Amino acid sequence: MYFTDGQINHAIYGELKGDEAVYKVLTWGAGTFEIDFSRSSSEQTVTQSTQGLLLEGLRLLDESNRDAEPNALEA
């Protein structure tokens, strides 16, 4: 992920770019990362504000987790 003025402007995760790359990272349960303040990117692949990305990503994650839970009413 690359930031400009505190906002995510570009994200890459394997073949994923932009919003989808950010959403993928939100699924991580554990891991390590490194911050390199000397790197930047002029690419603009992210279409939302950082806050919008996090809200939408967490909504998608919540829906995914909810759909994976067994339905007690069907048991």
N, C-alpha and C positions, 0 to 999 in steps of 0.2 A: 504494500500500500504506500502511496505517495501522498503527501499533504502539501497544501499551499494555504498559508494564513490560517492554519488550524483546521482546515476542511480537507477531507479526502477528495482528491481530484483524479486519481488513477489507481487502479487495483488490478493485479494479475495473480492468478492461482492456476498453475498449469496452463491448460488451454482456455480457461475462463478469464474474462476481462470485465471490468466495470462492476456494476451492482452485483452480478451473479458471483463474482470472485469474493466480494465482501460477505455475501450470504453464506458461502461455503466455509469461510473462516469462522463464522459464528457457530458452526456445528462442532468445532473442536472442543473436546472435553478436557484436554490437557495438552501441554506442549511448552516449548520454549521459543523465544523470539529475540531478535536483536534490533536495536534502533540505530540507524546510521544517518545522522543529521547532515552528512555531506552529500547525500544523493537527492536528486529531485527529478521530476518528470514534467515536461510541458504538455504531455498527453492529457486529454480530458475524456476519460471513459466512464466516469461515474455521472449518473444523471440526476442524483438527488443530493440534498444537503447531508452532512454526516449524521445529524439527528434523524432525518427522514430515513436514511439507510438503516440505522440501528433499529428504529421503531418497526419498519417493515420486515427487516431480517428476524427480529425477535418474534413478530407476529407469525411469520412463516414457520419458525422453529417451534413455537407453541402449538400451531396447528398440526405439524408433523408429529410431535410428541403425543398430542391428544389422539390423533388417528391411530397411533401405534398401540395405545392402551386397550386392553380387552374391555368390552362393554359389559358391565355388570348386569344390565337389564336383559341381555341376550343369553346369559348363562343359565 
